[in-house]
Amino acid sequence: MSTPQTGPQPEDQRPGGASSDRREGKPRFLQTIKGPLWFSFALALIGGVVATMASSGGTDNPIRFDLGLIAFGVFFMVSLVVVAMLQLAAKDNPEHLSQGSGVHRSSEELHRQAVARRKAEAQRKREEAGPEGPGGTTSS
């Protein structure tokens, strides 16, 4: 007979599929806002520097920091919006969202019910008609 072990038991997986080696409640870097912010900042910095150098028009003209700052802001906002949209598009919806009752029923379930209702109605009409054909006479 085996004796039950006492103390904390190691967990292989958590219910959400996350591994147990992460700290409780600490989201990963890509799940936080830090990843998209740093990516957008780096892209905006590169775009701002390029716009600053390209807008001067050569070494004889002064550097246009105003256009560089405008380009930095535009690059930052646009890249942040694009990254956020891509993150939203990449997430799968949980399975429980496609099930429900009332207005939240899935279209597949409604289709199955409509087909079953039509089959039952056709069967009932055939049983009412009996062995006679459509004209009231028996077919031979």
LOFI-979660 format. One record per atom (N, C-alpha, C, O, CB): residue in three letters; z, y, x. Coordinates in steps of 0.02 Angstrom, whole numbers, plus 50000, padded with zeros to 5 digits. Atoms other than C-alpha are relative to their C-alpha. Glycine has a CB too. Example, Ala and Ser with C-alpha at 12.3 -4.5 7.8 and 13.67 -1.06 7.14 Angstrom:
BEGIN
ALA500004994150045 ALA503904977550615 ALA500005006050045 ALA500335005950097 ALA500625000149950 SER499974994149958 SER503574994750684 SER500375005549961 SER500455011049986 SER499295002350020 
***
This chain:
BEGIN
MET500004994250042 MET500005000050000 MET500005006250045 MET500395006650093 MET500615000049952 SER500044994149957 SER499535016850072 SER500465005549974 SER500585006149914 SER499275002650003 THR499554994550019 THR500705031650073 THR499595006449996 THR499155007650037 THR500595000750051 PRO500374993850005 PRO500065048450014 PRO500185004750057 PRO500755005150078 PRO500145003449933 GLN499894995349945 GLN499855061450150 GLN500265006549972 GLN500055008849919 GLN499355001050041 THR499744993550021 THR500825077450138 THR499725005350045 THR499475004050100 THR500775000050001 GLY500254994449961 GLY500325094450198 GLY499315002149976 GLY499044999149930 GLY499974998350075 PRO500654997650022 PRO498715104050183 PRO499444995150018 PRO499424992450073 PRO499855006850031 GLN500575004549991 GLN497155093550162 GLN499395004250020 GLN499295009649991 GLN499874995949936 PRO500604996249981 PRO495545099250247 PRO499484999549944 PRO499384994349913 PRO499694997350066 GLU500524999750052 GLU494185104650126 GLU499335000250034 GLU499235004150081 GLU500105006149953 ASP500674999949972 ASP492375100750165 ASP499605005849971 ASP499255009450008 ASP499644993449986 GLN500394994850034 GLN491625112750038 GLN500435003549949 GLN500885000549920 GLN499364997049967 ARG499694996250054 ARG492225126249922 ARG499564999449938 ARG498994997349944 ARG500115007450019 PRO500405000750061 PRO491655126749741 PRO499355003950002 PRO498855001649973 PRO500405002149941 GLY500604996049998 GLY490375140349777 GLY499504997850052 GLY498985000950060 GLY500175007150012 GLY500445002549948 GLY489575130349917 GLY500145003150068 GLY499805001550116 GLY499305001349981 ALA499854996849937 ALA490355141150052 ALA500424995350043 ALA500814991450017 ALA500385006749989 SER499615004449956 SER491075132550203 SER500715002550004 SER500855008449991 SER499684999650070 SER499294998250000 SER492945132350224 SER500225003450065 SER500795005550070 SER500414993849990 ASP499794996949938 ASP492915139550401 ASP500025007649995 ASP500295010950040 ASP499544997950055 ARG499964992850009 ARG492695157350335 ARG500685001949972 ARG501014997949939 ARG499445002549954 ARG499384997650028 ARG494195167850293 ARG499915001249925 ARG499375003049903 ARG500245006550035 GLU500014999350072 GLU494625168750109 GLU499845007249980 GLU500185011850003 GLU500664997749969 GLY500154993550027 GLY493815183450020 GLY499585004450046 GLY499425010050027 GLY500625003549984 LYS500394996049952 LYS492835189550173 LYS499264998349992 LYS499054992850010 LYS500244998750073 PRO500715001550008 PRO490985190950129 PRO499635000250067 PRO499855003450114 PRO499675005049951 ARG500405000249939 ARG489655187450259 ARG499675006850010 ARG499655011049965 ARG499474994449996 PHE500294993549981 PHE488765201750349 PHE499405001649956 PHE499325007449935 PHE499795000050073 LEU500594998750040 LEU487155199750249 LEU500165001149926 LEU499755003749889 LEU499514994350007 GLN499804999150069 GLN488105199850084 GLN500345006749989 GLN500475008649932 GLN500464994449978 THR499684993550007 THR488895216650119 THR499485005550004 THR498885004150012 THR500545001050054 ILE500454994349997 ILE488135233950121 ILE499845001850072 ILE499375005650084 ILE500305006049964 LYS500094998149930 LYS488265235050311 LYS499324998050028 LYS499025001850065 LYS500544997050042 GLY500645002349974 GLY486705224850348 GLY499425004549981 GLY499075007050025 GLY499864993049974 PRO500544995550019 PRO485475235150245 PRO500095007250026 PRO499595010550041 PRO499955000249925 LEU499894993349974 LEU486295251450302 LEU499805000650073 LEU499475005450093 LEU500735002049991 TRP500174999849930 TRP486125247350486 TRP499254999350011 TRP498965002750053 TRP500374994650039 PHE500735000949995 PHE484335241350464 PHE499645006549981 PHE499185008650016 PHE499764994249955 SER500314993850022 SER483875257150369 SER500125005650050 SER499685009750062 SER500265002149931 PHE499854994949950 PHE484735268050498 PHE499564999250061 PHE499295004150086 PHE500744999750020 ALA500415001249941 ALA483805259950642 ALA499275001849986 ALA498945004950027 ALA500054992650023 LEU500694998450018 LEU482135261350552 LEU499905007549993 LEU499395010250014 LEU499804996549935 ALA500054992750008 ALA482485279550507 ALA500045003550067 ALA499705008550077 ALA500565002549954 LEU499954997049933 LEU482975283550686 LEU499334999550037 LEU499115004350067 LEU500564996650040 ILE500655000949968 ILE481345276450751 ILE499485004649967 ILE499105007950002 ILE499774992649996 GLY500474995650035 GLY480345285550617 GLY500125007350014 GLY499645011150021 GLY500034998849926 GLY499844993149986 GLY481245301850649 GLY499795002150070 GLY499535007650079 GLY500745001249992 VAL500204998549931 VAL480955301150837 VAL499245000450005 VAL498975005050037 VAL500274994750049 VAL500734999949998 VAL479115296950814 VAL499735006349966 VAL499285009549992 VAL499714993749966 ALA500234994050035 ALA478895310950686 ALA500155006350040 ALA499755011050039 ALA500325000549931 THR499834994249959 THR479785323350801 THR499515000950057 THR499285006450070 THR500724999450027 MET500464999649944 MET478675319250948 MET499285001349977 MET498925005250008 MET500034993650042 ALA500694999350023 ALA477065318050848 ALA499875006949968 ALA499315009449971 ALA499834994649949 SER500114993650034 SER477335334350753 SER499995005950048 SER499795011450028 SER500545001149949 SER500024994449953 SER477505344850910 SER499295001850020 SER499155007650036 SER500424998450062 GLY500714998649985 GLY475645343250946 GLY499865000750073 GLY499345003650090 GLY499795006149965 GLY500134999649928 GLY475785341951134 GLY500585003150037 GLY501075005150007 GLY499375004050013 THR499454997549958 THR476845347751279 THR500045007650002 THR500545010450023 THR499944997350070 ASP500014992749999 ASP476345365951260 ASP500405003049942 ASP500615008749945 ASP499295002749999 ASN499674997550060 ASN477175367551088 ASN500744997749999 ASN500914992850031 ASN499644997549937 PRO499295002150005 PRO479045366851046 PRO500094993849957 PRO499674992249914 PRO500435005849972 ILE499855006150039 ILE479825350950975 ILE500225002149930 ILE500625006849923 ILE500564995750035 ARG499844998450070 ARG479945351250784 ARG500554995449975 ARG500424990149947 ARG499364999349955 PHE499435004150023 PHE481685344650746 PHE500065000049924 PHE500314995249895 PHE500665002750030 ASP499974999750073 ASP481545350150564 ASP499584994549968 ASP499814991249921 ASP499775006949974 LEU500425005450026 LEU480105338250531 LEU500284993150017 LEU500214988449979 LEU499295000650026 GLY499685006449980 GLY481015324450625 GLY500584998249955 GLY500664992449936 GLY500245000450072 LEU499445001350046 LEU482565326350516 LEU499764998349930 LEU500054994049897 LEU500465006049997 ILE500285001650066 ILE481515326350358 ILE499734992850001 ILE499854989049954 ILE499435005049981 ALA500275006849994 ALA480615310550417 ALA500574994950004 ALA500524989549974 ALA499544999350061 PHE499425004549996 PHE482305302650461 PHE500284998649930 PHE500404992949912 PHE500555003150045 GLY499735000950068 GLY482955305650284 GLY499544996049955 GLY499784991749918 GLY500125006749969 VAL500475003650042 VAL481375299350201 VAL499984992650020 VAL500014988249977 VAL499295003050005 PHE500005006949976 PHE481305283650309 PHE500644996449979 PHE500614990649958 PHE499914999850076 PHE499365003150017 PHE483155280250278 PHE500034998149926 PHE500214992449909 PHE500585004650018 MET499945001350072 MET483075281750089 MET499504994749977 MET499674990249939 MET499895006449960 VAL500515004750022 VAL481445272350066 VAL500154993050026 VAL500104988149988 VAL499305002250025 SER499855006749973 SER481935257950181 SER500624997049967 SER500654991049957 SER500095000350076 LEU499405002650034 LEU483645256450098 LEU499834997549930 LEU500074992249910 LEU500535005549995 VAL500205002350066 VAL482855255249926 VAL499594993650004 VAL499694989049964 VAL499595005449964 VAL500425006049993 VAL481565242449985 VAL500434994050018 VAL500334988649990 VAL499455001150054 VAL499575005649980 VAL482895231550069 VAL500444997849942 VAL500544991849932 VAL500445002050060 ALA499585001850058 ALA484005232249914 ALA499594996249948 ALA499834991449919 ALA500305006349968 MET500435003650048 MET482545227049803 MET499844992950025 MET499844988249985 MET499345003949989 LEU500155006649973 LEU482115212649919 LEU500614995449996 LEU500544989549982 LEU499775000550072 GLN499405004050006 GLN483925206749919 GLN500104997849928 GLN500304992149916 GLN500615003850024 LEU499925001950071 LEU483975207049729 LEU499494994849980 LEU499644990249941 LEU499945006149955 ALA500535004850017 ALA482325197749717 ALA500134993250031 ALA499914988150003 ALA499325002650022 ALA499885006349966 ALA482925184349837 ALA500574996049970 ALA500624990049982 ALA500135001250073 LYS499435003550029 LYS484495179949740 LYS499784995949939 LYS499424998449896 LYS500565004949980 ASP500145004150058 ASP484355165449619 ASP500545001149948 ASP501135002149965 ASP499974992550019 ASN499524999450053 ASN485175167049451 ASN500404993549993 ASN500134988150004 ASN499655001849933 PRO499615006150011 PRO486605154949416 PRO499714996049941 PRO499424998849895 PRO500745001749988 GLU500285004550051 GLU486125139949309 GLU500295001449931 GLU499945000549881 GLU500124992750019 HIS499694999150066 HIS487355144349170 HIS499705005949962 HIS499805006449901 HIS500755001050009 LEU500294994350035 LEU486395160249130 LEU499414998149956 LEU499245001749909 LEU499785005250050 SER500585002150041 SER484915150549059 SER500214995849941 SER499784993549903 SER499524996250043 GLN499775004050056 GLN485995141248934 GLN500435004449955 GLN500705009449977 GLN500404993850024 GLY499594996250046 GLY486885147548781 GLY499824998649928 GLY499454993949914 GLY499945007550014 SER500165000850071 SER486805149348594 SER499865006849971 SER499995011950003 SER500594996549962 GLY500164993650031 GLY486235162748473 GLY499415003250034 GLY498914999950048 GLY500605004650001 VAL500554996449969 VAL485135175948551 VAL499904997950072 VAL499384999550101 VAL500125007449997 HIS500055001849930 HIS485465168648723 HIS499724992950010 HIS499764990250065 HIS500675000550032 ARG500295006749993 ARG484615151848688 ARG499375000450042 ARG499015005450040 ARG499854996949932 SER500615000049959 SER483245146948808 SER499404998449955 SER499474995149904 SER500064994850057 SER500605001050040 SER481465146648743 SER499804992649997 SER499504990449948 SER499425004250028 GLU500165007150001 GLU481265128348791 GLU500374996449945 GLU500094992249911 GLU500164996950068 GLU499605003050053 GLU482665123448673 GLU499725001949932 GLU499684997749887 GLU500745002250007 LEU500294997950063 LEU481905133748533 LEU499354996449986 LEU499214994649929 LEU499895007650000 HIS500635003550009 HIS480215125548562 HIS500124992849979 HIS499784990249935 HIS499595000250065 ARG499845007050020 ARG480975108048553 ARG500234999649928 ARG500044995049892 ARG500544997150047 GLN499765000050070 GLN481855112348390 GLN499435001149951 GLN499404997949899 GLN500535005449990 ALA500574998850044 ALA480245119148313 ALA499554993949995 ALA499314992349941 ALA499605006150024 VAL500415006150000 VAL479265103548363 VAL500344994649959 VAL500014991249920 VAL499864997650071 ALA499635005250038 ALA480615092048293 ALA499995001749926 ALA499924997149884 ALA500724999450025 ARG500024998050070 ARG480655102048131 ARG499324998749968 ARG499274996349912 ARG500185007549993 ARG500685001350026 ARG478755100948111 ARG499884992549992 ARG499574990449943 ARG499485003150045 LYS500105007350006 LYS478765082148145 LYS500384997249941 LYS500124992949905 LYS500234996550065 ALA499605002450057 ALA480155079348018 ALA499675001949934 ALA499674998049886 ALA500715002850004 GLU500334997850061 GLU479225089547888 GLU499364996049987 GLU499224994249930 GLU499835007550004 ALA500605004150008 ALA477595079947919 ALA500184992949979 ALA499844990049937 ALA499594999950066 GLN499785006850019 GLN478535063347906 GLN500225000049927 GLN500064995349890 GLN500584997750045 ARG499784999650070 ARG479335068847741 ARG499405000449953 ARG499424997449899 ARG500475006049990 LYS500604999450042 LYS477625073647669 LYS499634993349996 LYS499384991649943 LYS499545005450027 ARG500335006550000 ARG476895056747720 ARG500384995149955 ARG500084991149919 ARG499944997250071 GLU499605004550041 GLU478345047647637 GLU499925001749926 GLU499914997249884 GLU500745000350020 GLU500084997950070 GLU478135057847476 GLU499324997949974 GLU499264995949915 GLU500085007649993 ALA500675001850022 ALA476255054247470 ALA499954992549988 ALA499564990349946 ALA499485002250052 GLY499995007350009 GLY476595035647484 GLY499364996950024 GLY499024999650068 GLY500114998349926 PRO500605003649978 PRO475195022947503 PRO499365003149973 PRO498815001449996 PRO500044992749979 GLU500604997050029 GLU474005033547399 GLU499695005050048 GLU500045008150088 GLU500165003449932 GLY500364995249959 GLY472685044247483 GLY500085007049971 GLY500455007849923 GLY499264998250005 PRO499924993050022 PRO472505063147460 PRO499735001249930 PRO499955006049897 PRO499655004550049 GLY500294998850067 GLY471475061447297 GLY500364996349945 GLY500154996649887 GLY499284998050000 GLY499645003750050 GLY472725050647207 GLY499754992949992 GLY500024989149952 GLY499965003649934 THR500265006950003 THR471715034847232 THR500184996450064 THR500304999450116 THR499225000049989 THR499845004049941 THR472075020847348 THR499384999250042 THR498844998650015 THR500294993249981 SER500585000849956 SER470955019247498 SER499904992550013 SER500384988850022 SER500095003950067 SER500125007149987 SER470085002447526 SER499604999050061 SER499454993350079 SER499654996949942 
***
